[in-house]
Amino acid sequence: MARIWRERGFSCDLWTDPPGQVWADFVHATDELVMVVEGDVEFEIESEVHRPRIGDELLIPAGANHTVRNLGRATSRWLYGYKR
């Protein structure tokens, strides 16, 4: 996946969150791609809730206020990358 994202102009790293972790009200100056690898993760982008399945890609546009929540009882893992 890292190679594919790089070809599209994005970085690619793995993020890990414990159960119940919430990252609230983030805004980035560049587009961000995310993809859930493991767990039950919710992304709220500009008040619209998304619950992508494992392997689904989600784009968070530059300047969009967003919150990420691990809704599961286990560790979640998800890929994230920023537009270069």
Number of C-alpha atoms within 10 A of each C-alpha: 10 15 11 11 16 15 10 11 13 19 19 21 13 14 13 15 18 15 17 14 16 16 12 13 13 12 16 14 11 15 17 20 19 22 22 23 18 17 21 21 27 19 22 18 19 14 11 8 13 13 15 16 15 15 13 11 14 16 14 21 18 14 13 19 16 20 18 19 19 22 18 16 11 14 17 22 20 19 20 21 21 21 17 11
